Amino acid sequence: MSGKGLTSAKQDRDVQAAHALADCANDDSNALAQRQAGRRPRKVLHVFNSAGGGAALSTLGIIERLRREGISACAVCHDAGTEGEREQIHQATDGAVLFTPLYWWNKKIRAALWKRPLIELRQLMNTGWKRHSAALVTEFARRHDVELIHTNTFLTPEGGIAARRLGLPHVWHLRELIGRNQPFRLSIGRAALAQFLGQHASLVVANSKASAAAAGDLIPAEILRVVPNGIDTGAFAIRSRSQAIGGPIVLAMVASLSSRTKKHNLFIEAAARLNDLAGVEFRIYGHDPSVGGAQRGDAYVDALHARIQQLSVADRFRFPGYMVDPAQIMAQIDVLVHPTDNESFGRVVVEAMAAGLPVVGVRGGGVGEIVVDGETGLLSSPDDPAALADNIRRVVRDGELRRQLGAAGRLRAESVYSLENCAAGILRVYEEAMALPLGRETEAPRR
């Protein structure tokens, strides 16, 4: 055989060998995926964008329940929140937690125009242009030998970056309404974000159908799962406060006055339309920088108190302030009024239902999914204080309706929004994600 023929034959054998190796590799990869699918991670790194808020509470509940399944947890948390909120995370992870600045995609978009460049510069400096913060998360995950990373917000990219660098599965939790005309507008373009998601998310979990729908085509359907948030329904005792002690019917909104998106003004405007109702009291629970209107300085809160005075309803309003235990709040009120339509979920609504309280809310966001209109509460169109007032009037005047709505709400909270249901759904996502680790980067993390 000529030299050329020998060379050609060798090339053919090399090609055949390469194909054989590729087939073996594919077989090994498929076999590994099959072995990994259904396997539970032994340890999960949870990335928090804040120590406080509904997302943190939901994640803490998941950590607690999955501990019973033999899954331990550690955490990296953005350095925001109170000392008490940080301590909760510290206890849930047995001290395996790192508090450090993380990069938020949305901050500069939601701020005033002149503030955006300053906020962005500060973020970049605090996180080392995102490289330092991502390196910290990567090293923390490596040191704690985690098998899966779970980021509890769509606003922080470090968890996905770390998972890709380490070749780990990454579950990215969508807890926000994102996109055009939504409360969360991200600085990164949709095309760039979609590409980033494809490289840094094994699976995406949306906390409601509303948050999934708002994301639109940003998230491929094949990696999107919907798992509603859950609460410990057993922590809420069913009682009828006003009937038990003969006091006023307490109509309450539970939303920090520091939040500019909760639409406190709608509650105030509705209350002003209810002068015909005797024996009622209006309350707004949550952090109040003005201490019930006694201190000025916050333009948003000052405007709310000024409107209350202007409408001559100040004698019917109370501001109890922030309470750590939501069950304590629910034990003090008779009806939850929730006029917010721009939330992806609405944890306080489920808490009220778990306490057997009727909910008067609006159609929109996650609340429109949680409340069954006419069965567990009454819903009106968004931004319509007159319609909101009409529904409040109905439940105040009809004690039997309050009882029926509250009882049905309790059943729905237990059957759909229990912490056990949520943890079971997240566990199924984990088991699926274990077969979908991200591609390990060859580049060493930069510090």
C-alpha positions, 0 to 999 in steps of 0.5 A, spaced: 500 500 500 502 506 498 504 511 503 498 516 501 493 510 502 496 508 509 495 515 511 488 515 508 486 509 512 489 511 518 485 518 518 479 513 517 481 509 523 482 516 527 475 518 525 472 512 527 475 512 533 473 519 534 466 517 533 466 511 537 469 516 543 463 521 542 458 516 542 461 513 549 461 520 551 454 521 549 452 515 553 456 516 559 453 523 559 446 520 558 447 515 563 450 520 568 444 525 567 439 519 568 443 517 575 443 525 577 435 526 575 431 524 581 437 525 586 437 530 592 442 535 593 445 534 600 447 541 601 444 548 597 447 555 597 441 560 597 443 567 595 439 572 598 438 579 595 436 582 602 435 579 609 428 582 609 422 581 605 417 576 603 422 573 598 427 572 604 421 569 609 419 564 603 426 562 602 427 561 610 421 557 610 424 552 604 430 551 608 427 549 614 422 544 611 428 541 606 432 540 612 427 535 614 429 531 608 436 531 609 438 537 605 442 542 609 443 549 607 448 555 607 447 562 604 450 568 601 446 575 603 446 582 600 448 586 606 441 589 607 436 588 612 435 589 620 439 585 625 434 581 627 433 579 620 440 577 619 440 573 625 434 569 622 438 567 616 444 565 621 440 561 625 437 557 619 444 556 616 447 554 623 452 560 622 454 558 615 452 565 612 456 570 608 453 578 608 456 582 603 454 587 597 451 583 591 450 587 584 442 589 583 440 589 576 434 594 577 436 599 582 438 604 577 432 603 573 427 605 579 431 611 581 430 618 579 434 619 573 440 624 576 441 618 581 442 612 576 449 613 574 451 615 582 448 608 584 451 604 578 458 607 580 457 605 587 454 598 586 460 597 581 465 599 586 462 595 592 462 589 588 468 590 584 465 591 577 461 584 579 467 580 579 469 580 586 462 579 589 461 573 584 468 570 586 466 571 593 460 567 592 464 562 588 469 561 593 464 560 599 460 555 595 466 551 594 468 552 601 462 549 603 462 543 598 455 545 595 451 541 590 446 546 588 445 554 588 439 557 589 438 564 587 432 567 591 431 573 586 431 575 579 435 581 581 442 578 583 446 575 578 452 572 582 449 565 584 448 563 576 456 566 575 458 561 581 454 555 579 457 556 572 464 557 574 463 550 578 459 546 574 453 546 579 446 546 577 443 553 578 435 554 580 433 561 579 427 564 583 423 569 579 419 573 585 418 579 581 414 582 576 419 584 570 419 587 564 416 593 560 410 597 565 412 593 570 415 594 577 422 591 576 425 594 569 432 591 569 438 595 566 440 589 562 436 588 555 432 583 554 436 579 549 442 580 553 438 577 559 435 571 555 442 569 553 445 570 560 439 566 563 441 560 557 448 560 560 446 561 567 440 557 569 438 550 570 431 551 571 427 558 573 422 557 578 416 563 578 412 564 584 406 565 581 403 565 574 403 572 574 410 573 574 411 567 569 407 571 564 410 578 565 417 575 563 413 573 557 418 570 552 424 571 556 424 565 559 424 558 555 418 554 557 422 548 557 426 551 563 420 554 567 416 551 573 411 555 577 411 553 584 407 558 589 410 561 595 408 557 602 407 559 609 406 556 615 399 556 616 399 552 623 402 559 625 395 563 624 390 561 629 382 562 627 378 567 631 373 573 630 376 579 634 371 584 633 365 579 635 369 576 641 370 582 644 365 587 641 370 592 639 370 596 632 371 592 626 378 593 624 380 594 616 387 594 615 392 594 610 399 591 612 404 594 608 410 598 610 410 606 608 417 606 606 414 602 600 412 606 594 409 601 590 403 598 595 398 604 593 396 606 600 393 612 597 387 607 594 386 605 601 385 612 604 381 614 598 376 608 599 376 610 607 374 617 605 368 614 602 365 610 608 363 615 612 356 612 612 359 606 616 359 606 624 364 602 628 369 601 624 377 603 624 382 603 619 389 601 620 396 601 616 401 596 619 408 597 617 414 601 618 412 608 618 418 613 618 413 619 620 411 615 627 404 616 625 405 623 622 409 626 628 415 627 624 416 630 617 421 628 612 419 623 608 415 626 602 411 620 600 409 619 607 408 626 609 403 626 603 399 620 605 398 623 612 396 630 609 391 627 605 388 623 611 387 630 614 385 633 608 379 628 607 377 629 615 378 621 617 384 622 621 380 620 627 379 613 624 386 611 622 391 608 626 398 606 625 401 601 629 408 600 626 412 594 624 410 588 628 415 582 627 410 576 627 404 577 622 400 572 626 400 578 631 397 582 626 392 578 624 389 576 631 388 584 631 384 585 625 377 583 622 378 584 614 385 585 610 384 590 605 390 589 599 389 594 594 396 593 590 396 590 584 403 590 582 406 584 586 408 578 583 405 574 589 402 577 596 404 573 602 400 578 607 394 575 603 395 568 604 397 570 611 390 573 612 387 567 609 390 562 613 388 566 619 380 565 617 380 573 615 376 575 608 380 579 603 378 585 600 383 586 594 384 588 586 385 584 580 392 584 578 398 580 579 399 574 584 393 577 588 388 576 583 391 568 583 390 567 590 384 570 592 378 567 589 373 573 588 366 571 591 369 565 595 375 567 599 374 575 598 372 580 594 376 583 588 375 590 584 378 593 578 385 596 580 386 603 582 378 604 583 377 607 590 370 607 589 369 600 587 374 598 593 370 602 598 363 598 595 367 591 597 369 594 604 362 596 605 359 589 603 363 585 608 363 590 614 355 590 613 354 582 612 357 578 618 355 572 615 359 574 609 365 575 613 365 568 616 364 565 609 369 568 606 374 567 611 373 560 612 373 558 605 380 562 605 383 558 610 381 552 606 385 555 600 391 557 604 392 550 607 390 546 600 394 551 596 399 555 599 402 551 605 409 551 606 409 543 605 406 544 598 411 549 596 417 545 599 415 539 596 415 543 589 422 546 590 424 539 592 422 536 585 425 542 582 432 540 585 431 533 583 430 535 576 436 540 576 441 536 579 441 533 572 442 539 569 449 542 571 452 548 568 458 548 563 464 549 568 468 555 565 475 554 564 477 561 566 479 562 574 475 566 578 477 573 578 478 577 584 
